[in-house]
Amino acid sequence: MERRDKINYYLDLADVVSNRSTCLRRHYGAVIVKNDEVIATGYVGAPRGRKNCTDLNFCIRQEMNIPRGERYELCRSVHAEANAIISAEREKMIGASMFLCGREVSTGEIINNSNSCSMCKRMIINAGIERVFVRDNENEYREIAVQDWIDNDESLSGTFGY
């Protein structure tokens, strides 16, 4: 058996973390790593003390047919990236990498070409994270330099989605 490469190993961890997600549409898991040490993990879920969408069996964004990457202010959940950042010390995140994996709830398939929403991008930037690895299928991923999100600020063009 061939040993799993390090990036896919951390993406596998993010995939496992996503199993705790409570969103009815998509399950995401995030893992923050620095110097080969896991700093924090996060998954999609309602704020502590509030009912999750899985408990309510209801998603307003789904009912309104809102496409991915848009109108997150209507979402009950805290995103995986935000939950991981909330759980980590900023000093440990400076220069770290984030690993992100998402799956469609309806099919269980990995979400191809996903990305962080604009709110999560801003949090990742301010946390000091340098790179984000996003899984596209079981073995392939994209590496995003966070500096690209700084240099190419989509909020200036009003771009929706991802």
C-alpha positions as CSV (number, residue, x, y, z in Angstrom):
1,M,0.0,0.0,0.0
2,E,1.4,3.4,-1.0
3,R,1.7,6.0,1.6
4,R,-0.8,8.9,1.3
5,D,0.8,12.3,0.4
6,K,0.7,14.9,3.2
7,I,-1.7,17.3,1.5
8,N,-4.3,14.6,0.7
9,Y,-3.8,13.3,4.3
10,Y,-4.9,16.7,5.7
11,L,-7.7,16.9,3.1
12,D,-8.8,13.4,4.3
13,L,-9.0,14.8,7.8
14,A,-11.1,17.7,6.6
15,D,-13.4,15.2,4.9
16,V,-13.8,13.3,8.1
17,V,-14.4,16.5,10.0
18,S,-17.2,17.3,7.5
19,N,-19.2,14.3,8.8
20,R,-20.2,16.4,11.8
21,S,-21.8,19.1,9.6
22,T,-25.5,19.8,10.2
23,C,-26.3,21.6,6.9
24,L,-29.0,20.1,4.7
25,R,-27.3,21.1,1.5
26,R,-23.5,20.7,1.9
27,H,-21.1,19.3,4.4
28,Y,-17.8,21.0,4.7
29,G,-14.8,20.4,7.0
30,A,-11.8,22.6,7.5
31,V,-8.5,21.8,9.1
32,I,-5.8,24.4,9.9
33,V,-2.2,23.1,9.9
34,K,1.1,24.8,10.7
35,N,4.4,23.0,10.8
36,D,2.7,19.6,10.3
37,E,0.6,20.2,13.4
38,V,-3.2,20.4,13.4
39,I,-4.1,23.7,15.0
40,A,-7.9,23.6,14.7
41,T,-10.8,21.9,12.9
42,G,-14.2,23.2,12.0
43,Y,-17.4,22.0,10.3
44,V,-20.7,23.6,9.2
45,G,-23.2,24.0,12.0
46,A,-25.5,26.4,13.8
47,P,-24.1,28.6,16.5
48,R,-23.8,26.9,19.9
49,G,-27.2,26.6,21.6
50,R,-29.2,27.2,18.4
51,K,-31.0,24.4,16.6
52,N,-29.2,23.0,13.6
53,C,-30.9,22.7,10.2
54,T,-30.8,18.9,10.6
55,D,-32.9,19.3,13.8
56,L,-35.3,21.7,12.1
57,N,-35.4,19.8,8.8
58,F,-35.5,23.2,7.1
59,C,-33.2,25.4,5.1
60,I,-34.4,28.8,4.0
61,R,-31.6,29.0,1.3
62,Q,-32.7,25.7,-0.1
63,E,-36.4,26.7,-0.2
64,M,-35.5,30.0,-1.9
65,N,-33.3,28.2,-4.5
66,I,-30.3,30.4,-3.7
67,P,-27.2,29.2,-5.6
68,R,-24.0,28.4,-3.8
69,G,-21.8,31.3,-2.9
70,E,-24.7,33.8,-2.5
71,R,-26.9,35.2,0.3
72,Y,-25.0,33.6,3.2
73,E,-26.6,36.2,5.5
74,L,-29.7,34.0,5.4
75,C,-27.9,30.8,6.4
76,R,-28.3,29.5,10.0
77,S,-24.9,27.9,10.0
78,V,-21.4,29.1,10.8
79,H,-19.1,27.9,8.0
80,A,-16.4,25.3,8.5
81,E,-13.6,27.8,7.9
82,A,-15.0,30.3,10.4
83,N,-15.5,27.6,13.0
84,A,-11.9,26.4,12.6
85,I,-10.6,30.0,12.9
86,I,-12.7,30.7,16.0
87,S,-11.1,27.6,17.6
88,A,-7.5,28.7,17.0
89,E,-5.1,31.3,18.4
90,R,-4.2,33.9,15.8
91,E,-0.5,33.6,16.6
92,K,-0.7,29.9,15.6
93,M,-2.6,30.6,12.3
94,I,-0.1,33.2,11.0
95,G,1.6,31.4,8.0
96,A,-0.6,28.3,8.4
97,S,-2.5,26.4,5.7
98,M,-6.1,25.5,5.7
99,F,-7.4,22.3,4.1
100,L,-11.1,22.3,3.0
101,C,-13.3,19.5,1.7
102,G,-17.0,19.6,0.9
103,R,-19.6,17.1,-0.1
104,E,-23.1,17.4,-1.5
105,V,-25.6,16.0,1.0
106,S,-27.9,14.7,-1.7
107,T,-25.3,12.6,-3.5
108,G,-22.4,12.3,-1.0
109,E,-20.1,13.5,-3.9
110,I,-17.1,15.8,-3.3
111,I,-18.0,19.3,-4.4
112,N,-15.8,20.0,-7.4
113,N,-14.4,23.6,-7.9
114,S,-15.7,24.8,-4.5
115,N,-14.1,27.8,-2.7
116,S,-14.6,29.8,0.4
117,C,-17.4,32.3,0.4
118,S,-16.5,36.0,0.5
119,M,-17.1,36.3,4.3
120,C,-14.8,33.3,5.0
121,K,-12.2,34.7,2.6
122,R,-12.0,37.8,4.7
123,M,-11.7,35.8,7.9
124,I,-8.9,33.7,6.4
125,I,-7.1,36.8,5.3
126,N,-7.3,38.4,8.7
127,A,-6.3,35.2,10.5
128,G,-3.0,35.2,8.7
129,I,-3.4,31.9,6.9
130,E,-1.2,31.8,3.8
131,R,-2.5,28.9,1.7
132,V,-5.8,27.1,1.3
133,F,-6.0,23.6,-0.2
134,V,-9.4,22.7,-1.6
135,R,-10.3,19.1,-2.6
136,D,-11.9,18.6,-6.0
137,N,-12.0,14.8,-5.9
138,E,-10.5,11.9,-3.9
139,N,-7.0,12.7,-5.1
140,E,-6.9,16.1,-6.7
141,Y,-7.0,19.5,-5.1
142,R,-6.2,23.1,-5.8
143,E,-3.8,25.3,-3.8
144,I,-4.8,28.9,-3.4
145,A,-2.4,31.5,-2.2
146,V,-4.4,33.8,0.1
147,Q,-2.5,36.7,-1.3
148,D,-4.5,36.2,-4.5
149,W,-7.7,36.9,-2.6
150,I,-6.1,40.1,-1.3
151,D,-4.8,41.2,-4.8
152,N,-8.0,40.2,-6.6
153,D,-10.7,41.7,-4.3
154,E,-14.0,40.4,-5.7
155,S,-15.9,42.8,-3.4
156,L,-14.8,45.7,-5.6
157,S,-16.5,44.2,-8.7
158,G,-19.6,42.9,-6.9
159,T,-19.0,39.3,-8.1
160,F,-21.4,36.8,-6.7
161,G,-20.8,33.1,-6.1
162,Y,-17.5,31.3,-6.8
